[in-house]
Amino acid sequence: MRKHFILAAAGAALLTLSPAMAADAEMSFFVTSAGKGDGANLGGLEGADAYCGELAKAAGSTKATWHAYLSTTAPGGDAGVNARDRIGAGPWKNAKGVVIANSVDELHSDKNNLTKETALTEKSEVVKGRGDTPNTHDILTGSDPNGMYSTAGGDTTCKNWTSNAEGSAIVGHSDRIGLKDTRHMTAWNSSHGSAGCSQDALVKTGGSGLFYCFAVD
């Protein structure tokens, strides 16, 4: 009888905890809990956006339209797509209902509320950062600190998120921690380039193909 009582009590405790683990229905920002599994080949912006929507829906968000925070470049010197222009006007809340920024300008300033504790996945989980095993804080963005496509030259978006081999992508650190105590290495959206575009290359530099998702409606 005592054994059955203990099991029943444990089950009741799990039921009590489960609602707290669910995403807030008004969630409008998250880090993907997993990458798509094919390195930085996300199926382009369209594939990345669709993946954001799938994860949000599975987590119980009521927001309908989601975009990945990703920039792209264009050949021949033509203007690319800026991540900051894809994410709506804000404000944005994480899976626990905490506001991470009220506007695009605030998001790209020192006034944003992005930390290891607030840059959560759609499952309300903290992304493993520096000092954790494994470290997955490298978040794909292809962007400069202002959320714009890079003009530095070379491949900074893994061929506009279609490559799982050659190339590189700019990543940010979701935990805002880097090896060097500089703003650049602690930027949430623009810390350094990846070692390559394959899954193994992303893991090598501290990532796993995760990216940021924002609700735009």
C-alpha positions in Angstrom: 0.0 0.0 0.0 2.8 2.4 0.9 4.5 1.8 -2.5 1.3 2.5 -4.3 0.8 5.7 -2.3 4.3 6.9 -3.1 3.8 6.2 -6.9 0.4 8.0 -6.8 1.9 11.0 -5.0 4.8 11.2 -7.5 2.3 11.0 -10.4 0.3 13.8 -8.9 3.4 15.9 -8.5 4.3 15.5 -12.1 0.8 16.5 -13.1 1.1 19.6 -11.0 4.4 20.5 -12.6 3.4 19.9 -16.2 1.4 23.1 -16.8 4.4 25.2 -15.6 6.5 23.5 -18.3 4.1 24.4 -21.1 4.8 27.5 -23.1 2.8 30.7 -22.3 0.0 31.0 -24.9 1.2 34.5 -25.7 4.8 33.3 -26.4 6.2 35.4 -29.3 9.9 34.6 -29.1 12.0 31.4 -28.5 15.2 29.7 -29.4 14.5 26.4 -31.3 14.9 23.5 -28.9 16.6 21.6 -31.7 18.1 22.3 -35.1 16.7 20.8 -38.2 19.5 18.2 -38.2 21.1 19.1 -41.5 23.6 21.6 -40.3 22.9 25.1 -41.5 20.7 23.9 -44.4 17.4 25.1 -43.1 15.6 25.0 -46.5 16.2 28.7 -46.9 14.2 31.4 -45.1 10.9 29.6 -46.0 12.0 26.3 -44.5 13.3 28.1 -41.3 10.0 30.1 -40.9 8.0 26.9 -41.3 10.0 25.1 -38.7 9.5 28.0 -36.2 5.7 27.7 -36.8 5.7 24.0 -36.3 7.6 24.2 -33.0 5.4 27.1 -31.8 2.2 25.3 -32.6 3.4 22.1 -30.8 4.3 24.2 -27.7 0.8 25.6 -27.6 1.4 29.2 -28.8 -1.6 31.1 -30.1 0.5 33.2 -32.5 0.0 32.3 -36.1 2.8 33.7 -38.1 6.5 33.1 -37.2 9.7 34.2 -38.8 13.3 33.0 -38.2 15.7 35.7 -37.2 18.0 35.2 -40.2 19.6 37.5 -42.7 20.5 36.6 -46.2 22.9 38.1 -48.8 22.3 38.7 -52.5 24.7 38.1 -55.4 26.2 40.9 -57.4 26.2 43.4 -54.6 22.4 43.6 -54.5 20.8 44.3 -51.1 20.2 41.3 -48.9 17.5 40.6 -46.3 17.9 41.9 -42.8 16.9 39.7 -39.9 15.6 42.8 -38.0 13.2 43.5 -40.8 11.5 40.1 -40.6 10.3 39.9 -37.0 7.5 42.4 -36.7 7.4 45.4 -34.3 7.3 43.7 -30.8 6.9 43.5 -27.9 8.1 39.8 -27.6 7.6 37.4 -24.7 9.5 34.2 -24.0 7.8 30.9 -23.2 7.4 32.0 -19.6 5.7 35.3 -20.5 8.8 37.4 -19.8 9.2 40.4 -22.1 12.6 40.2 -23.8 12.2 43.5 -25.8 9.5 46.0 -26.6 10.6 47.1 -30.0 13.1 46.3 -32.7 15.4 49.2 -31.6 15.3 48.0 -28.0 16.1 44.4 -29.1 19.2 45.7 -30.8 20.3 47.8 -27.9 21.8 47.2 -24.4 18.3 47.6 -23.0 17.0 44.2 -24.2 16.3 41.5 -21.7 18.1 38.7 -23.4 20.2 36.5 -21.0 20.8 32.8 -20.6 17.8 32.7 -18.2 15.4 34.5 -20.7 16.5 33.2 -24.1 14.5 30.1 -23.6 13.3 27.4 -26.1 9.7 27.0 -27.0 9.6 24.3 -24.2 10.6 26.8 -21.6 14.1 25.3 -21.4 17.4 27.1 -20.9 19.8 26.7 -23.8 23.0 25.1 -22.7 25.8 27.6 -22.7 29.5 28.0 -22.0 30.4 25.7 -19.1 27.6 23.3 -19.8 27.8 20.0 -21.6 27.3 20.2 -24.5 27.6 23.9 -25.2 25.0 24.8 -27.8 24.9 28.6 -27.4 25.9 29.4 -31.0 22.7 30.6 -32.6 22.5 31.0 -36.4 21.8 34.5 -37.5 24.0 35.6 -40.5 23.7 39.1 -39.1 25.7 42.0 -37.7 25.0 43.4 -34.2 22.3 45.6 -35.6 20.5 42.7 -37.1 21.5 43.5 -40.7 23.1 41.3 -43.3 26.8 41.3 -43.2 28.8 43.3 -45.8 32.1 41.9 -44.6 32.4 39.7 -47.6 32.6 35.9 -47.9 29.8 33.5 -47.0 28.1 34.5 -43.8 24.8 32.7 -44.2 25.8 29.2 -45.4 24.6 30.0 -48.9 21.5 31.7 -47.5 20.7 28.7 -45.3 20.9 26.0 -48.0 24.3 24.6 -47.4 25.3 21.7 -45.1 28.9 21.6 -46.3 31.1 24.4 -47.4 30.7 28.0 -46.2 30.2 29.7 -42.8 27.5 31.5 -40.9 27.6 34.3 -38.4 26.3 33.1 -35.0 25.3 34.9 -31.8 25.7 33.6 -28.2 22.3 33.0 -26.5 23.9 33.1 -23.0 25.8 36.4 -23.8 29.1 34.7 -22.8 32.3 34.4 -24.8 36.0 33.6 -24.5 36.8 37.3 -24.7 35.3 39.9 -22.5 34.2 42.1 -25.3 30.7 43.2 -26.5 31.3 41.4 -29.8 31.9 38.0 -28.3 29.0 38.4 -25.9 26.5 39.6 -28.6 23.3 37.6 -28.7 23.1 37.9 -32.5 26.6 38.4 -33.9 29.6 36.9 -32.1 31.7 35.0 -34.7 31.5 32.8 -37.7 31.0 29.0 -37.7 33.7 26.6 -38.6 31.5 25.4 -41.5 27.9 24.6 -42.4 27.7 20.8 -41.6 26.2 19.6 -38.4 29.7 18.5 -37.2 31.1 21.9 -38.0 28.4 23.7 -36.1 29.0 21.5 -33.1 32.7 22.1 -33.3 32.3 25.8 -32.5 29.7 25.5 -29.8 26.4 25.1 -31.6 23.9 22.6 -33.0 22.0 24.5 -35.6 19.6 26.4 -33.3 18.1 29.7 -34.4 15.8 32.4 -33.0 12.1 32.6 -33.8 9.8 35.6 -33.5 6.0 36.0 -33.9 5.2 38.7 -36.4 1.5 39.1 -35.7 
